[in-house]
Amino acid sequence: MFSSGYLPTGNLLEALIHISNEVYSMEKLPFVQVKNISTMVRRIKILSSLFEEIQETSSTAVLPPSSILCLAELSSVIRKVKLLIESCKEGSSLWNLMQTELLSNQFNALMKEMDKALDILHLKFLNVTVDTKEQVELLHKQAKRADLFIDPREIQKREEILQLMTTNCDRKNKNKGPIDFERVKESFNSIGLRSSLDYEEEISKLKTEAEKQAGTGGLIAVSNINSLISLISLSKTAILEEEHLMIKQNLKQPASMNVRPDQSSSCYSLVSDIPDEFRCPISLDLIRDPVIVASGHTYDRNSIAQWINSGHHTCPKSGQRLIHMALIPNYALKSLIQQWCQENNIPITERTLSPSDSESSSSKIKKYDKAIDYISATKAATDAVKMTAEFLVGKLATGSPDIQRQAAYELRLLAKSGMDNRRIIAESGAIPFLMTLLGSRDPRIQENAVTALLNLSIHENNKILIMSAGAINSLLEVLQSGKTMEARGNAAAAIFSLSVIDEYKVIIGACTKAIPALVGLLEDGTTAGKRDAAIALFNLAVYDGNRQTIVLAGAVPLLIDLLMDDKAGITDDSLAVLALVLGCNEGLQALRKSRILVPLLVDLLRFGSSKGKDHSITLLLGLCKNSGEEIAGKLLMNPRSIPSLQSLAADGSLRARRKADALLRLLNRCCSQSQ
């Protein structure tokens, strides 16, 4: 039946009722996104009542086009909700837990779509009961106010799983003691993994997800999924073994404990026959985690870490100075050592102590553990991050340009968050390879490499590694003539990060390209690039010897111009640099030559930020001192200067008040002398 301006609704309503029933009748809902799913299901159930009432009256009344459009939109939204819930239900619980923010955002987006659809639904034109109208109106208000909800309990569960990955990732890392299987079972129980069948299904789902992620180039995601598979496989086996042992112990008493010391003794009697090539040149013990230093010699990671952390920068074996401190894993030797250990029945990662020497050995192990600093990843790093970093560094070293671009990008992201990640990436040998890629002709490779180095440089020890590797010249090349403005800006930010160390302020300032390149970026860079250049110049200007170079490079006029550039938004940074270069004679003269600086500083005394006012009064006082009568005269002629100074002397910071008082006294003396 058709009428002018109206549309038939029968099939649409039937489809809506059917899809709604499918959603709120779903059995065995997933253990993740519980609240978002229950909220969405509850709202769809309310809408289902509305659809049923409309269907009952549709035979005697027709709906306006706006209501038909609303129903069509709601049909699309409910179908999307169904697909999203099924995706959570059929996918990996562990991976969904890792992606909790992404899934929460998807549910929130669907809620916004539902709100937009209900905006065009005019209930007054529908023949439905008062109760249904009130429920739908309330639902509409709730949908309009709905904010993104990320369940804190799921975040906590995820942190627990991640902690298990970081501290007990697989059987190779036994230095931290056995896995807490009770804790593993509790964590997995909370997301519905209770039986061995559940574990097998979860592993299968994770493998499917890994294949999907590999197809989209998500190298970090694939690595993390593999770590989850490793954790759940180990946990499944270990928990089943633990239960089996408990059953056996209940059936009979344990055998005599005198066997273990003899076994341990016989096992370690073979250690004296270790081949020389498997011994660490420092400890003369079996190499547990072989790494190559810059000289090309191989050591045990823990031993060389102690050597480097004690202040040595040379190869213990050759005496050659190390050009960088990166420790690159020696996989070939590690494989040979593991094979030899298996053949001789020798554990490579832990020792079994006899009761007679347990006390002394325990104290030695504790003392040994304390000596391992953060440069060593064997005890502190997560297997997932370490495995990912080593995999990506391998791609940097041997991959095609496309692979290098992707690997540098993944390292850039990995280094963006967490000091542990930055440490592990550097220890995996990434810095020398990233430094090489700074000279790439591919703009994206260069940009990713310089940004990865910037992120790595945030870690204090990595600053030393980057400088020791000689990366500063390559960074300056990018700063001066990088392929993209973002690469140039990030090179400036990296120089700022490195120059936090006082020793490097001198080294970087002595490079002939450094300060002119930063000043060049200050002139033609993007807004972010100008800010990075300004803060890098500030760091370098802290060292007195760099101030003259900054002035001679032409920084002063550019910094003064930036005081008026609202888009750049770096007024305070520019003032800070100007206040420092004021300390050298060349800077003082360059500042006094400016005709616009004094009025600008007076205005900043009135309208600037707290820091801006401090820097402005510092500049004005410095300009007026030591034969600054001309500047003092300009201040006295400016009708806003005295009121601004008096206001600052009354309400400014302690430092600003003191300087404002000093400048007012100086101006008063100048006024008296002129009279």
N, C-alpha and C positions, 0 to 999 in steps of 0.2 A: 504494500500500500504506500503510495507516494502522495505528498501534498506540497504545495508551493513553499519552498524554504526549509523543508524538513527531509530527514533521511531515515531509512529503515534501520532497525537496531538488533533484530533477533539473533543473527549469527554472531555478531560481535559480543553480545551479552552472554551467549552460551559459551563462547571461547573464554571470556573473562572468568566466568564462574568455574569453568573446568580447570584453567591454569591456576586460579587462586586455591581451589581445593587441593591440587597437586602440591602446592607450596606448603600449606599449613597441615597437610597430612603426611609429610615426609617423615619417615622413621629413621632412627639412629642418626641424629644430627651430628655434625663434626664436633670435636673437642676444642676447636679454635674458633674465634670470632663468636663466642657463645652469645654475648649480650647483643651484638649487632644483628645476629641472625634472629634471635628471639624477638627483638624489637620490630624488625622488618616483618616477620611472620605474623605477629600480633596485629600490625597495621593492615596487612593484606587481608586478614580474617575480618576486620571491621569493614573493609571495602567490599569483601565478598557479600556481606549482609546487604550493603547498598545495591550491589549488582542484582541480587536476587529480588529485592523489592521493586527495582526498576523493571525487571523482567516480568514480574506479576502484573504491572500496570501498563506495560508497553503495548498490550493488545488493545487497550482502550484509549491510549494517549501516545502521541509521538513526541520525540525530543528535539529541542532546537539544535542547530548545527554545532554551537559551541560545546554543548554537552556531549555530542557524538565525538567531537574532536578530543575532548577530555578523556572519554572512555578509550579511544584509540591510543592515546598517549599512555594511559595507565596500563593498557594491555602490553605495550612495548616495555614499560618499566618492570612489570611483574615477570615477564619472560626473562629479562636480564637478571632479575633477582634470583629466579629459579636456577639459571645457568651458573651464577656466582656461588650459590649455596652448594650445588652439585659439584662444582670445581673444588670447593673446600672439603666436601665430603669424600670425593673420590681421589683427591690428591694426597701427597705426603703430609702427614700431620706435623712432622718436624720442619719441613720446608715452609709450610704455611705459617708456622710459629716464627720462623726467621723473617718472613715477609709480612709480619702483622701490621706494620704501618701502611704498606701498599694495599692490603686487603681492606683495612679500615677506611682508607680513602675511597676505595671503590664503593663500599656500602654508603658512605656519606654522599658521594656523587649521585647514587641512585635515589637517595632520600631527597636531594635537591631537585632531581627530575620529577619525582612524585609531587613535590611542592608546586612546581611550575604547572604541572598538569591540573592540579586541583584549583589553581588560580582562576581557570576559565570554567569551572563547574559552578553553576548558579543553582543552589539547592532549592531556592524559592520556586523555581519552575518545575521541580520534580515532585511527584506525588508519592512521598515516602513518609514514614512515621516520624514523630517528633524525636523519639529516642535515637533513631538512626541519623537524623539531621545533626543532633547535638554531638553524637560520637564522631561523625565525619568532620564537623567543624572543629572539634577538639584535635582530631588527628591532623587537620590542615595546619592549625596553629603550632602543634608540636613539630611538624615537618619543617615549618618556616623557621622555627627557633633551633632546629637540630644543629648541633656542632659536631665536629669530628670527634669520635670517641675511640680512643686507643686503650684497651683494657690493661690497667697496670698489673693485673695478675698474670696476663700473658707475657708482658714485658719481663716480669720476674721469672717466669718459667723459662723464657728464652735465655735470660742471663745465667740461670742455673745450667742449662744445656751448654752454653758457650763456655762456662767455667769448666765444665767437665771436659770439653774439647781442649781447652788451653792447658789444663794441669794434668790430665790423664788421657791424652789423645790416642796413643796406641801402645802396643807392647814394647816398642823399641825404646821408649822414654821411661825407664824404670828408676831413674835417679830420685824421683819424688815419692817413692813408695807405691803400694798397691792401690788399685782403683777402689773407691768406696762404692761397692756394688749396691748397698742399701740405698744410697743416695741416687744412684743410677735408676734403680727400680722405681723409686718414688717419683723421679722426674718423668720417666716414661709412662708410668701409671697415670699421671695427671693429664696426659694427652691421648689416653686410650690404648697404650701399648702394654698389654698385660700377659699375653701368652707367647709362646715361641712362634705360633702361626701369625700373630700380630706383627712380630718382629720381621718375619720373612716377607709379609705383605708390604711392610714399610720400606724394607730394603729394595723390593721390586719397584715401588713407587718412586723412590729416590733415584734409582737408575734411569727410570723413564724421564724424570725431571732433568737429570744430568744430560741426557741425549738432547732434550729440548733446548737447554741452555747452551750446549755446545754448538747447536745450529745457529744461534743468534750471537755467537762470539763472546759469551760471558765467561771469560777465563777464570775470574775470581769466584763466580758463582759455582762453576763446575768443581773447582778445587775445594770449596767449602762443602759442597754436596758429598764429594768423595770422603772428606773428613767425617761427615755425619755417618756415611755408610760404614766407615772403618770403626767408628765409635759404637754403633749399634750392633755390628757383627761381633766385635770383641765382647761387648756387654752381654749379648745373647749367649755366646759360648761360655763366658766366665760364670754367668749366673746359673746356667744349667749345670756346669761343673761343680759349682759351689753347693747346689742343692743335692747333687749326686754324692759329694763328699759327706754332707751332713747325714744322708741316709746311711752311708757306710759306717760313719762314726757311731751312729745310734745302734748299729748291729754288733759292733765289737770295739774293744778298747784300742787306742792307737799303739803301734809298735814302739819298741825301745828307741829313745832319742839319741843313743850313742852312735848311730850309724852316720848322722849328718856331719859331725866334725871330721870323720875319716874321709867322707866323700869330698868335703870341701878341701881338705888337705891334699888329697890325691889330685884333685882338679887343678889346684894352683901350683902343684909341683911341676906341672907342664909349662907354666908361665916362664920359667927360666930358659926354656928352649925357644923363645920367641925369635923368629927371623929378624935380623938387624933392620931390614927394610920396613918391618912392622913396628919398630920401636920409635918413640918420639925422641928426637935429639936432645930435648930439654930434660924430660923426666926419665928417659931410658926405659919407660914402661910401655905396655901395649897401647898403640894409638886407638882411641875409642871413636873419635870424630875427626878424621883427617881433613885439614884445610891447607890451602896454598897461600903463602904471603907474597908480597910484591917481588921478592927476590927469586921466586920460583921454587923455594924449598917447602917441604910439607912438615907440619907439626900437628900435635893433638890440639884441638881448639882451646880447651881449658888452659893448657900450659902456655900457649902463645898469648892467650888473652891476659894471663897474669903478667907475662913479660912486658906486653905493651902498656898495660895499665900501671905498671910500676915506673913508667916514664921513658922506657927505651924506644928508640925509633930506628933500630938497626936489626938486621937478620942475625939471630944468635949463632947460626952455623957459619955464615960467610962474613959477617961483620959489615955487609953492604947496607947503606942507608935505604930505608923503605920509602919509596916515593908516595905510597898511600898505605893506609892501615886496614884496608878491606881484607876480610878472610873469606877466600873462595873455596867452597867444598870440593874435595878431591874424591869424586864418586868412584872412579876406577879403583883407587887404592882401598876405599871403604868396602867395595864389593869383594876384593881379594881377602881382606882381613876377616870379613864375615864368613867367607867360605872356609878359611883356615880355622877359625874358631869352631865352626860347626864340625869340621872333620876331627878336631881334637877335643871336642866336647868342653869347650871353654866359654863361659858367659862373657859377653863383651861389655855389658853395661852395668852389671852389678856383681858384688862379691858376697858369697855366703860365709859368714864368720863363725869360727868355732867358739864355744863358750870361753875357752881359756884366754883368747885375745880380743874378745868382743868389746871390753871396756876401753882398752887403749886404741883399738881401731876405730871405735865410735867417736872418740875425741878427735882423732886425726881426720876422720871424714867430716866432722863438723867444722873443724878449722879449715879444711880444704874447700868446703862448700862456701864459706864466708869469703874466700879469696876470689871467687868467680865474680867478676864485675859485669856491668851491663853490656859489655862488648861481646860477651859469649851468649849465644842463643840456645845452647843445649839444655839449660835448666829453666830459663825464664820465658822462652818464646812458645807460642802455640804451634803445634805441628801444621795446622791449617795455613797460617800466615807464612810460616817458614817454607813450607812446600810450594805455596803459590809464588813467593818471592824468588825462590831458586828456579822455578819453572820459567818465570817471566824473564829473569836475568839470562837464562839460557837462550830464550828467544831473542833478546837484545843482541846477544853475541853472535848468533848464527842464522837468524831469520832473514827473510826477504824484507824489503822496505815496508811492505804492507804489514807483515808480522811485527816488525820493529815498531811501527806506528801504533799498532794495537797494544803491544806489550808495554810501550812507554806510557800510553794512556792509562792502562790498568795499574801500573806502578804509581802513576800520578794520583789516581784515586785512592789506592791503598795507603799511600803516604800522607794523605790528607787528614786522616783521623788516627789519633793514638800515638803516643810516644813509643810504645812497644813496636808498632808496625814500622815506624821510621828506623828504629834501631835494627830490626831484623832485616829490613831491605838493604841497609848499608852493609850489614855483616854478610849478606848473600853476594856481595861483590857488585852491586848495581852502579855505584858511583863512577868508576872508570868508564863503563860502557855508556852511561848517560852523558858523561862529559864528552865522549867521542861523538855522540849524536847531536851535540850542540852545533856542529859544523855541517849538519845535513842540509841538502838543498830542498828537502821536502818541508814546507812551512809547518805542517801539522806535527811531524816528527820533532822538529826543533822546538816548537811550542810545548809539546808534551814533555820533552826532556828537560827543558829549563824550568818548567813548573814542578816537575818531580823533584829536581834538585832544590828548588825553593822550599817545598814541603819537607824534604829530608833535612834541610839546614836548620829547621826549628829545633831539632834535637841537638843539645850542646856538643856531644861528642862527634856528631856528624859534621859540625862546622870544621873541626880539626881534620877529619878525613877528607872533606871537600878541598880545603886549602892545601893539604899535604899532597893531594892528587894533582895539584897545579891547575885546578878548574877556573881560577880567577881570570886568566887571560881569555879563555873560551867564553866565559860569562860576559866579559867586557866587549868581545866581538859581537855577541848577540845584542847587548845593550846599545851598541853603536849602530849596527846595521842588520838587526834581526829581520826575519822574513815577515813577521806580523807585529803590530803595535802591542798586542798582548804579550808576545814573547819578549819584547823590549822592556815592557813594564814589569814583567815577572823577573827579568834579569836584574832590574834595579831593586826589586824587593828582596831578591836573593843577596845582593850586595849589602843591603841594609841589615839583613839577618846575620850575615857573616861578620859585619863590622861591629856587632854588639861586643865582641871580644876586643879589648883595647889594643892588643898586639896587631890585630888585623886592620885596625883603623890606620895604622902607620903603613903597613904593607900595601893596602889597597890605595891609599892616598899617594903613595910613591909611584904607582903605575901611571904612566903619562896619559893613557886613554880614559882613566876612570872618571875623574871629576869633569872634564869636558864632555864626556858622553852623557853623564847625568844632567849637566846643564842643558845639553842639546835636547834631551827628553823633556826637561822642564819647559822648553820652548814649544816643541811640536808634538808632544805626546798626547794621549787621551787623558780624560779627567783622572782615571785611576793611575795612569802612567805618571802624570805630573805629581800626584800625591806620593807615589813610590819613590820618585826621584827626589822630592823634597825631604822625605824622612831619611833617605839614604845620605843626602848631603848634610842633614843635621847630625847624624851619627859621626860622619867623617869630620865635621867641624868641631866636634868635642875635642879632637886633638889639635892643639894650637898650630902645629906645622902645616895643617891642611887649609887653614883659613885664607891665607894669601892666595893660594892656588884657586880656591873657590871664587874669590873676588876677581882675579885676573881672567878667569874663564867667562866672566860676564854674567854671573848669577844674580848680582844685586838688582839691576834694573828689572830682570824677569820676575824676581821674587816680589818686588814692589808692585809690578803690574798685577801679579796674582792676588794681591790684597784687595783689588777691586773686582776680581773675577768671581762672581757668585756661583757660576756653574762649576768651577773647579772645586770650590768648597774646602780650600786648604789654607785659609787665612792664618789660623793658629800655627800651622806647620811652617809657613813662610816667615811669620814673625819670629819663630823660634830660631830659624837659621840666621835671620838678620841680626838678632840679638847676640848670636855667637860671633859672627864675622865683625861685629862692632869692636870686638876685642883686639883686632889688628889694625895698624895705621891705615893700610890700604882700604880696609872695609869702612873705617870711619870716614875717610875722605870721599869714598864712593857714595855713602849714605848722605853726607852733607851736600853733595852736588844735586841731589834730587829735589825738584821744586814741589812735587806733590806729596812727598812723604810726611811732612809735618802735619798738614791738614788731615791726612788719612789717619795718622796716629791719634790726633785729637778726637776725631769721630769714633775711633775704636775705644778710646777711654770711656766714651758715653755708651756705645752700643755693642761693644765686643763681648766675647765670653770672658769668664774669669781668667783663664790662661791668656787670652788675647790682651786683656787689660794689663796683666803682669808684664808681658813682653813689651807692650807699647810704652809703659812708663819706664821700663829699663832702657829702651831705645832713646826716648826723649831726654832722660837724665844723662845718658852717655853722650848724646849729641851736644848737649848744652855745656857739659864740663870741658875743661882743657881748651880754651880759646873758642868756645862755641857761642860767642856773643851774637853772631848773626842768626843762629837758630833760636836763641833766647828772644831776640827781637821779633822774630816771626811769631813766636808763641804769644808775646805780649800784645801783638797787633791782632791776634785772632780772638774775637770776643767770646768764643766758646771754651778757650783753653783754661782760664782761671776757674770758672765754675766746674768744669769737668775734673780738674785737679783737686779742687776742694771736696767735691763729691767722692772721689776716689780715696782721699785722705780720711774721709769719715766712714765710708762703707766698704772699702776694698779689703783684700786679704792683708795679713800682717805685713808681708813683704811689700805689697803695693802701697799700703799706707805709709810705710817708712820712706819709700822712694818718692811718693807724692809730696810728703812734707819736705824732703830734701830739695826737690825741684821748685817748690813754692818759695822756699828760703832763697834759693839761688836766683829766681826771677825777681824777688823783692830786692836783692842786692843790686842786680842789674838795673832795675828801675830807679833805685836811689842814686846810683852812679851816673845814670844818664841825666837825671834832674840836676 
